[in-house]
Amino acid sequence: MSRTGAPHPLDNPALASLTGPHARFAERRGRVLRYPLDVSPWLALPDEPDARDWADLAALAGPGAEVPLSGYCGEVPEDWEITFHVGGVQLVDDGVAAAPDPEAVRLGPADVPEMLDLVARTQPGPFLPRTVELGTYLGIRREGALVAMAGERLHPPGWTEISAVCTDAAVRGQGLATRLIHAVAHGIRERGETPFLHTSAKNTNAIRLYESLGFRLRRHTAFLSARAPERLGEERAAVPVG
């Protein structure tokens, strides 16, 4: 919650994005929204989803579909099977030394095959064929090959998430990820917005890096997936996550 008592945009960042700057991407059923499946796995439930919302989500996803519920920390109905659950953290800009980088180049649709290849080799998290449409992506090339990148994903009003930070193993230790984070943060700040990011709570090396760059922990969150029921049944009780 914000100091005014209203929900903070980062408490439910996918909902704030899909009802705000990213509304053009939103696919909706009732109060449930999601990005197209080739754009991002993030979807948005209401802050306090009820049985109708879960039924709409099941109908949107399809019977028996596995549904990513990143950022959701509430309860899941007992007829949904939790298939993945790991703790996460959300960090926000608290003095990042944002600056443009002379070697960073803007990446676009023509670069997507190389971006997908880099992501497959480095596993920074979900990056899909149209993720590049969500915001600015910057990369660094060496001898023509893309060796590092970072870009923008969720976009709640006044905030932009830095995501897909990755570096080829052959050039790690050269500070390329740090430079790209600074460059992406600079572009976000130039729009009058504030950078933030997510990572696994277990990824202590990344957390230390981000904190050393000037990010601070805002909240703990969760990354989870759940399997929708094969068919909608009667309303059932909800069970806690974890």
N, C-alpha and C positions, 0 to 999 in steps of 0.2 A: 504494500500500500504506500502511496505517496504521503507527504506530510499533510496534505489537505484531506486525507481520508479516502480519496478516489483511487481506483486501481492504478498502479504504476505501469506504463507501457511495457516495461521489461518483465513484469510478473507473468504475463501471457504474451510473449513477443510475437508469436505466429498470428494470434488473433489481432493484435494491434497492427501488424503488417498487412494482413489480408483485408482488414476493414479500413486501412489507411493508404499509405503510399503504394502498396502492392495489390490494391483492390482489383486491378485489371487482370491479375492472375487467378483470382479466387473462383473455385468451383464450390458450389453451395448445395447443401440439402438441410433444410430447416435452419438451425443455429450452428451447424457444423460447416466449416470451411476447410479447403485444402488447396495446395498448389497442384497444378497438373503433374502427373506422375513422372514426366520426363524433365521437370523443372526442379522440384525439391520434394523430399519425403515429409517435410514438416506439414502438419495439419493443425487446425485450431478447434478446440472444444470451448464451450462457454466456461467461465470461471467456476461455476458449480453445475456441471452437467446433470441432467435428470434422465429418467428411463427413456423418454422420447428422444433425447439427444443421442444416447447410445444406440437406439434403434435406427436413427437416421445415419449414424456413422457406419453401422453394419450394412445398411442398404447401400450407402455410398461406396463402401469398400468391396462388398460382395460377400456371399456366404463362405465362411471358412477362411477368409483372407487374413493375412498377417498385416497388422496396421501399426506403423510407427507412431508412438505417442511421446516424442521428445518434449521435455519440459513439463510434462503433466505429473503432478505430485499428489493427486487426489486418489479416489477409490475407483476400482475397476469392477464392473458387475461380475458375479461369480460364474456366469456362463461364458465369460471371456477368459481365454487361457493366456496367462502372461508367458511369453516366449523368450524375452530378453529384458534384463534390468540391470543397469549399472548407474552408480551415482555420478553426477556431473556438477560442474561449477560454472557460474556466470561471473565474468570479470568486466569491469568498466574502466574507461580512461580516467586516470587520476594523475596526469602529468606526463603522458607519453611525448617523447621528443619527435613529434611528427615533422616530416620534411620530405620534399620530393626527392627522387633518385634519378640521376642522369642516365643510368643504364636500364631503368625499368621501361618497358614498352606496354602499351595498351593491347590487351588480347580481346579477340572477338570471335564470331562464329567460325571463321576460317581456321582458327587455331584450336577448335574444340577437339579434333582427333589427338593432337599432341597433348592437350590438357588432360584428356581422359587417360592417355597412356601414362603420363606423369603421376596422376592420382592412383592408377592401378599399381604402380610400382612403389608408391610411398604411403598410401593408405591414410590420408589426413582426415577422412570422413566422406560422407556422401557428396559426390559431384556428378551430375547427370548431363545428358546432351544439351539441355537448354538452361542449365544453371547460370551460364554466362549472361543470360538476359536479366538477371536480378540486380546487377550493378556493375561497377567498374572492376575489372580484373587486370592485374599487372603481372608481367613476367620478366624474367631475365634469361637471355639466351647466351650461349657460349658456342662459338663455331656454328651458329645457325640453329642449334638445338635448344629447346626449352628445358631449362634445368631448375627453375624455381618459379613459384607463383604464389599469389595471394589475392583475395578479392572480397567482394561485398555480397552478403546473403540476406538475412532478415532485415527489415527496414521499418521498425515501429516509428511513429512520428517523433522526430527529433533525435533519433538514434539510428546507427547502422552497424550491423554485425560484420566483423572481419572473419573470413572463413577460408577454407581450402589452402591453408598455409602449408606449403610443402617444398622440399628441396631434394633433388637427385642425390643419391648416396655418394656419387663421385665428387661432388662439390660441397659436401657438408663441412662445417667448421670454418667457412669463409664469411659468415655473417649475412648471407643472402636473405634468409628469412626475416631477420631483424630489419634489414634495409627495406624489404617489401612491406612489412607491417608499418614501418614509419611512413612509407610512401602512400599506402592505402589510407592510413589514418589522416595524413595531410589532406587528401581529397575530401574525406568526410568532414573534417574541420572547416575546410574552405566553404562548404555548404551551410555552415553554422550548426552542424550536428555533432553528436558525440559517439565515438567508437565504443563497441563492446564486443565480447566474444564468449564462446562456450568451449569447454573441453572436459574430458573425463576427470573425475576426482582422483582417479588412480594415476593419471599422467602427471606425476609430480615434477618431472623435468620440464614439461611445457609450462606448468603453473609457475615454476621458479623463473623461467625465461620471461613470461608475460609480466610477472610482478617486477622483475628487474627493469623492464621496459617502461614501467609506469602505470600498469593496470593494477587494480585492487579488486579483491573478492567482494562481490555484491551479495550473492546468495548461492546456496546450494540448490541443485535441481536434480533432474533424473533423465536418463535416456532409457526408454523402454519400448517394447513392442508387445502387442497382444493379438491373439487370434480371435476373430469374430466368430460367433456361433454359426453352425451350419444352417440353422433356421431360427427365425425370431420366435421366442416363446413368451410365456407370461412374464410379467415384471418380476425380477428377482432381486435379492438384497445385494448391495455392493460390498466388496471386500477390499481391505487396504492393499496398497502396492508394497512389495518388499517383504 
